[in-house]
Amino acid sequence: MEKRSIKALVLKAFNTYPAIGELELPALNEGMAEIEVKAVALNRRDFYITQGLYPGVEFPVVLGSDVSGIYNDKEVILNPNINWGANEAVQSDAYHILGMPSWGGMAQYVQVAKDRIYPKPAHLTLEEASALPLAGLTAFRAIKTKGNCKAGEKVLINGIGGGVATFAFQFALAMGAEVYVTSGSDEKLNKALQMGAKGTANYKAENWHKQLAKDSGGFDLIIDSAGGKGFANLAKLCRPAARVVFYGGTRGKIEGLSPQILFWRQVTVMGTTMGSDKDFEDMLAFVNSHKIKPVIDSVLDWKESNQAFEILKASSQMGKVVLRVGE
Ligand SMILES: NC(=O)c1ccc[n+]([C@@H]2O[C@H](COP(=O)([O-])OP(=O)(O)OC[C@H]3O[C@@H](n4cnc5c(N)ncnc54)[C@H](OP(=O)(O)O)[C@@H]3O)[C@@H](O)[C@H]2O)c1
């Protein structure tokens, strides 16, 4: 395919949001395919990139790691991993994520290697399916590959409003765990109770962890993406031999963590990021067999993308924010 002009949400500078403009798509290289994008979901990463919080950004850039669309007349989703490599334990040095530096899905068309294309789960609409790849992959590796979540275990998901956290919650429930959640919003806690949470705590309340420890009896597995001062309280909620898996640092450096709690309770703390291609395939199989539907906060037209970025900025969402890509 020759190079040609398409419409895309183009980011041209930091501290601005992308705006619809024309871009020239390069000629298609050997082994690559062009997907007609139908929907793209936002991740915190997209917002952080607009704020200059990621290294190596070259303008203009097209963001968007979470894509659903049409390829060869079939509905598909994309694996956002590029060059994970052969080691299941850790990504290679050449690893990166679709949507910076390589142009992502906030465009009418996106070019990816053919082996990044997977059939859309049949029980999901194109909009629902776009919400799945990045957050679903990160959550699945955190909960299953690293966390080894088992039926009957007590699991805590910290900050349920996050896109990854909501998937981790759904996966843990489907695995038969007793799942508790925290949030800074009582409204989100009520939604989680309706979805099957066993108990909740608002992390903005004083001594919230003490009440949660009483209510739950402590946790076998804790999933976190906040870090910061609150992380020390998560350690206090660990049962003997608990695992703590974290994939983000929204609240910055971990402070006040007591080594004594960790070693005396034989706690294992694990970092994780994204997931291997095997994790992606295992996650898709799990989502298909349990008919899991992503929690969607809002679906907007891509002409309203500023509003979508503002939702992320305010962290008011419960689940994923999706853009419908069109003319
Ligand atoms: N390593 C990876 O592969 C990977 C992948 C995806 C994301 N991440 C990182 O993980 C983090 C979350 O990303 P996301 O896209 O899932 O989230 P998101 O949709 O942007 O939501 C962030 C959530 O963080 C929660 N939060 C904020 N302050 C908190 C606190 N003090 N204690 C507990 N929770 C708190 C909030 O939950 P409530 O609204 O319920 O309070 C909020 O909804 C980001 O830092 C992101 O960069 C990493």
The ligand as an SDF file (V2000), in Angstrom:
LIG
                    3D

 48 52  0  0  0  0  0  0  0  0999 V2000
    3.1630   -1.0610   34.3910 N   0  0  0  0  0  0  0  0  0  0  0  0
    2.2090   -1.1760   33.5010 C   0  0  0  0  0  0  0  0  0  0  0  0
    2.2350   -1.9900   32.5920 O   0  0  0  0  0  0  0  0  0  0  0  0
    1.0240   -0.2730   33.6280 C   0  0  0  0  0  0  0  0  0  0  0  0
   -0.0930   -0.4740   32.8200 C   0  0  0  0  0  0  0  0  0  0  0  0
   -1.1880    0.3410   33.0130 C   0  0  0  0  0  0  0  0  0  0  0  0
   -1.1350    1.3340   33.9790 C   0  0  0  0  0  0  0  0  0  0  0  0
   -0.0100    1.5210   34.7110 N   0  0  0  0  0  0  0  0  0  0  0  0
    0.0540    2.5520   35.7500 C   0  0  0  0  0  0  0  0  0  0  0  0
   -0.8870    2.1870   36.7630 O   0  0  0  0  0  0  0  0  0  0  0  0
   -1.5270    3.3580   37.2790 C   0  0  0  0  0  0  0  0  0  0  0  0
   -3.0300    3.2450   37.0770 C   0  0  0  0  0  0  0  0  0  0  0  0
   -3.3080    3.2560   35.6910 O   0  0  0  0  0  0  0  0  0  0  0  0
   -4.7700    2.9980   35.1400 P   0  0  0  0  0  0  0  0  0  0  0  0
   -4.7680    3.4200   33.7060 O   0  0  0  0  0  0  0  0  0  0  0  0
   -5.2610    1.6670   35.5000 O   0  0  0  0  0  0  0  0  0  0  0  0
   -5.5580    3.9610   36.0900 O   0  0  0  0  0  0  0  0  0  0  0  0
   -6.5270    5.1400   35.8680 P   0  0  0  0  0  0  0  0  0  0  0  0
   -7.6860    4.5840   35.1110 O   0  0  0  0  0  0  0  0  0  0  0  0
   -5.8380    6.2980   35.3670 O   0  0  0  0  0  0  0  0  0  0  0  0
   -6.9520    5.4320   37.3840 O   0  0  0  0  0  0  0  0  0  0  0  0
   -6.0560    5.7410   38.3980 C   0  0  0  0  0  0  0  0  0  0  0  0
   -6.6970    5.2850   39.6920 C   0  0  0  0  0  0  0  0  0  0  0  0
   -5.7410    5.3480   40.7430 O   0  0  0  0  0  0  0  0  0  0  0  0
   -6.4530    5.2940   41.9530 C   0  0  0  0  0  0  0  0  0  0  0  0
   -5.7870    6.0300   43.0270 N   0  0  0  0  0  0  0  0  0  0  0  0
   -5.4360    7.3270   43.0310 C   0  0  0  0  0  0  0  0  0  0  0  0
   -4.8830    7.6390   44.2320 N   0  0  0  0  0  0  0  0  0  0  0  0
   -4.9030    6.5220   44.9760 C   0  0  0  0  0  0  0  0  0  0  0  0
   -4.4940    6.2040   46.2980 C   0  0  0  0  0  0  0  0  0  0  0  0
   -3.9180    7.1060   47.0990 N   0  0  0  0  0  0  0  0  0  0  0  0
   -4.6740    4.9380   46.7480 N   0  0  0  0  0  0  0  0  0  0  0  0
   -5.2470    4.0120   45.9550 C   0  0  0  0  0  0  0  0  0  0  0  0
   -5.6560    4.2530   44.6890 N   0  0  0  0  0  0  0  0  0  0  0  0
   -5.4850    5.4840   44.2170 C   0  0  0  0  0  0  0  0  0  0  0  0
   -7.8120    5.9360   41.6950 C   0  0  0  0  0  0  0  0  0  0  0  0
   -8.7910    5.0270   42.1390 O   0  0  0  0  0  0  0  0  0  0  0  0
  -10.1790    5.5370   42.7810 P   0  0  0  0  0  0  0  0  0  0  0  0
  -10.7660    6.4580   41.7670 O   0  0  0  0  0  0  0  0  0  0  0  0
  -10.9700    4.2950   42.9870 O   0  0  0  0  0  0  0  0  0  0  0  0
   -9.8660    6.2380   44.0690 O   0  0  0  0  0  0  0  0  0  0  0  0
   -7.8410    6.1650   40.1730 C   0  0  0  0  0  0  0  0  0  0  0  0
   -9.0490    5.8170   39.5930 O   0  0  0  0  0  0  0  0  0  0  0  0
   -0.8880    4.5450   36.5630 C   0  0  0  0  0  0  0  0  0  0  0  0
    0.1740    5.0310   37.3820 O   0  0  0  0  0  0  0  0  0  0  0  0
   -0.3550    3.9380   35.2910 C   0  0  0  0  0  0  0  0  0  0  0  0
    0.7360    4.6570   34.7720 O   0  0  0  0  0  0  0  0  0  0  0  0
    1.0600    0.7360   34.5590 C   0  0  0  0  0  0  0  0  0  0  0  0
  1  2  1  0
  2  3  2  0
  2  4  1  0
  4  5  1  0
  4 48  2  0
  5  6  2  0
  6  7  1  0
  7  8  2  0
  8  9  1  0
  8 48  1  0
  9 10  1  0
  9 46  1  0
 10 11  1  0
 11 12  1  0
 11 44  1  0
 12 13  1  0
 13 14  1  0
 14 15  2  0
 14 16  1  0
 14 17  1  0
 17 18  1  0
 18 19  2  0
 18 20  1  0
 18 21  1  0
 21 22  1  0
 22 23  1  0
 23 24  1  0
 23 42  1  0
 24 25  1  0
 25 26  1  0
 25 36  1  0
 26 27  1  0
 26 35  1  0
 27 28  2  0
 28 29  1  0
 29 30  1  0
 29 35  2  0
 30 31  1  0
 30 32  2  0
 32 33  1  0
 33 34  2  0
 34 35  1  0
 36 37  1  0
 36 42  1  0
 37 38  1  0
 38 39  2  0
 38 40  1  0
 38 41  1  0
 42 43  1  0
 44 45  1  0
 44 46  1  0
 46 47  1  0
M  CHG  2   8   1  16  -1
M  END
$$$$
